[in-house]
């Protein structure tokens, strides 16, 4: 019996296009100004960027956005920038209707729900807290990001299972990325590959996934 569901966001609960065509360009357009307006808040993040790559950290961050670099300082800063966009109504998180329905159904059945995404925990809460399907954050018991480890590393899933307090076999992981699915299975989790684009995965939506 599955006691908990751990789900990816991009391509799984939410559109890839929303991230690539809306969130990333918004962060890129506002990054330089945000850093200038929040020097104390962003200083540790810029120091972390310099520690990874010498040079102008703002230019490095802009390049990392273009590369979709899974770097924690970038993801943290993006979350801070997006928070302003959500707060003023410029941004609204995208969640597929079937995903919202599935999450509500499982929550009502007493199944604990968790998120694991390369986006920061703050960014995850923003997407679900300001979504086109309403505020979905009350459905979740916890959130995990790259501070728990890389998403293609089996050790990351063992770490998450330990933090959740469940055996890996009690957890179902959902993702559109087959390498993440393989890593979760290597850690002992059940996993379902969701392929919304071609339908060639084990599911093409949350519809029909019975726990």
Residue pairs with C-beta under 8 A, 6 or more apart in sequence:
1 170
1 211
2 111
2 170
2 171
2 172
2 190
2 211
3 111
3 112
3 166
3 170
3 171
4 111
4 112
4 113
4 114
4 141
4 164
4 166
4 170
4 171
4 172
5 106
5 111
5 112
5 113
5 114
5 171
5 172
5 173
5 174
5 211
6 114
6 115
6 116
6 144
6 157
6 160
6 164
6 171
6 172
6 173
6 174
6 184
6 189
7 13
7 103
7 113
7 114
7 115
7 116
7 173
7 174
7 175
8 115
8 116
8 117
8 151
8 173
8 174
8 175
8 176
8 177
8 180
9 115
9 117
9 119
9 124
9 127
10 16
10 19
10 117
10 118
10 119
10 176
11 175
11 176
11 177
11 194
11 196
11 197
12 99
12 174
12 175
12 176
12 194
13 95
13 96
13 99
13 103
13 206
14 93
14 94
14 95
14 96
14 99
14 127
15 94
15 96
16 176
18 93
18 94
19 119
20 68
22 91
22 94
23 78
23 82
23 91
24 65
24 68
24 78
26 81
26 82
26 85
26 90
26 91
27 65
27 77
27 78
27 81
27 82
28 62
28 65
28 66
30 81
30 84
30 85
31 58
31 61
31 62
31 65
31 77
31 81
32 58
32 62
34 42
34 77
34 80
34 81
34 84
35 42
35 46
35 58
35 77
38 80
41 80
42 77
42 80
45 73
45 76
45 77
46 57
46 58
46 73
47 57
48 72
48 73
49 57
49 60
49 61
49 71
49 73
49 74
50 57
52 60
52 71
52 73
53 60
61 73
61 74
61 77
64 71
64 74
65 74
65 78
70 118
70 146
70 150
70 151
71 146
72 120
72 145
72 146
72 147
75 118
75 119
75 120
75 123
75 145
75 146
76 120
76 122
78 119
78 120
78 123
79 119
79 120
79 121
79 122
79 123
79 126
80 122
82 91
82 123
82 126
83 122
83 126
85 91
86 92
86 93
86 126
86 129
86 130
91 126
91 130
92 130
92 131
92 132
93 126
93 127
93 128
93 129
93 130
93 131
93 132
94 127
94 131
94 132
95 127
95 128
95 131
95 132
95 133
95 136
96 196
96 205
96 206
97 133
98 205
98 206
98 207
99 205
99 206
100 131
100 133
100 134
100 136
101 206
101 207
102 206
102 207
102 209
103 113
103 136
103 139
103 206
104 136
104 139
106 113
106 211
107 113
107 139
109 211
111 211
112 141
112 164
113 139
113 140
113 141
114 140
114 141
114 142
114 143
114 144
114 160
114 164
115 124
115 128
115 140
115 142
115 143
115 144
116 143
116 144
116 145
116 148
116 151
116 156
116 160
116 173
117 123
117 124
117 143
117 144
117 145
118 145
118 146
118 151
119 127
119 145
120 145
121 143
121 144
121 145
124 143
124 145
125 137
125 143
128 135
128 136
128 137
128 139
128 140
129 135
129 136
129 137
141 164
142 163
142 164
144 160
144 163
148 156
148 159
148 160
148 163
149 155
149 156
149 159
150 156
151 175
151 177
151 180
151 183
152 177
152 179
152 180
152 182
152 183
153 183
154 183
154 184
154 186
154 187
155 187
156 183
156 187
157 168
157 173
157 183
157 184
157 186
157 187
157 188
157 189
158 168
158 187
158 188
160 171
161 167
161 168
161 171
161 187
161 188
161 189
164 171
167 188
168 187
168 188
168 189
169 188
169 189
169 190
171 189
171 190
172 189
172 190
172 191
172 192
172 211
173 180
173 181
173 184
173 189
173 190
173 191
173 192
174 191
174 192
174 194
174 206
174 209
175 181
175 184
175 191
175 193
175 194
176 193
176 194
176 195
176 196
176 197
176 201
178 193
178 201
181 191
181 192
181 193
184 191
185 191
192 201
192 202
192 203
192 209
193 201
193 202
193 203
194 201
194 202
194 203
194 204
194 205
194 206
195 201
195 203
195 204
196 204
196 205
203 209
